[in-house]
Amino acid sequence: MSFGADLEKFEQRTTDKMQRAVRKIAFGVFKSVIRMSPVDTGRFRGNWQPAIGIVPSGTLETVDPIGNVVMAKVAGVTGRIEIGDVIYMVNNLPYAERLEDGWSGQAPNGMVRLTVQRFIPIVDAVVAQVART
């Protein structure tokens, strides 16, 4: 095999690993926010909306106290992320900001801010996992 072919193979393997890492990191971050979301009826948890390239608008009627419906959406979106994409996760319910600010005893320190604080450990765990493959 030539040096050029070796470089191309290395580039492809590296790109594949980066792609997997980006997708897994996004999934981990979104999962953290969803799992920490307080649950009364499940409407708040069901209103997390993941997207690539556009900020979702509006609210949903989805009631998802366990989070399985929204996690399936997250898996679908994060599975399509390409390196360089801008990704979003929004909750447009009018009381979302109050919940983030500790209005609920179930999430007194918010969900998003705690996930941001855990971002580096999430990244480190994914990078270690991807590096082993």
N, C-alpha and C positions, 0 to 999 in steps of 0.2 A: 504494500500500500504506500502511496506517495505521501509526502509531508502535507501537501495541499488537501488531500483526501482526509488525512488524520485531523487536520484543522477543521474541516467541514463537519466531520463526525463529532468532534469536541464541541463545536458551536451548536449543533443540533441538540446534543445531550444537555448542554448548559441552558439553552433556550427552553427545552422541555421542563427541566427542573425549576427554572424561574417561573414558568407558567403555572406549574403545579403549586408552587409556593404561594404565588399571588392569590390563586383561587382558594387555597386552604386558609390563608390568613384572613381573607375577606369573609369566608364562611365562619371562621372562629370568632371574629369580631362581631358579626351580625348575630351569631348564636348567643354570645354572651349578653348582648343587649336584650334580646328576646327573652332569654331565660331569667334575667333579672327583672323583667317588667312585672309590675304588680298586676294581680288578677282579682277582679271583682266578678264581672260578668264574662270577661274574656274578650271584650270588644277592643280594649286598648292593645292587648297582645296581638289580636288579629288585624290591627291596622298598621303594623310595620310593613312598609313597602320598599323592597329592594329594586334597584334599577341600574342600568348601564347607560351613561351619557345624557340622561334627562332626570330632572327632579320630579318625582311623581306628585301630582296634585290631587286634591279631593280626599275624601274619606271613604272607607269601605264599611259595609254592613257585616263583615266577617266577624263571627264570634269564635274565638279559638283559645279557650282557657289553657289547654295543654301546650299549644304552640306548634302542633304538628303540621297544620295547614300552612302557616307562614314559613316554617322551616323547609317545607317542600318547595315553596316559592324561592326561598333563599338558595337552596341547592340548585334549582334550575337557573337562576341568574348567575350565581358565582361559578357555575360550571361552564358558562359562556364567556367569562371575562378573558380578555386578551391583554397582554402586557401593554401598558400605556392608557388603558381605558380609565375613565372617571366613573366611579361607582357611588351610588347613593343608597341610603337607608333612612327613610323618613316616616314619621308618624304625624299625620295632619289633624288628629283630633284636637279640638279646642283646649282640652285640659292636659295635653301632653307635656307642655312646658312646666305646668304646676307639678306633675308627677316627677319630672326630672329634678325639680327643685326640692323634692322631699315631702310633698303633700301627702303621700301615702306612707303609712307605717311599714308597709311591705318593702318599700324601696326608699328608706329615709335619706340615703346618699345618692339617689339617682341611679340611672342605668348606664347612660352614655358616658358620663364623666368617670364612673368606675371602670368601664371598659377601656377608656382612653388611658387610664392609669395602668391597666393590665396589658396594654398594646405590646410593649417590648417582650414580656414573657410569652405572649401568644406567638409573636414573630420568632423568638428564639426556639420555641418548641417545634414550630413548623419547619424551620430551617434545619434543625437537627434531624427531624424525621425525613425530610426530603434528601438530605445529604447522605443518609444511609442507603438510599435506593439507587 
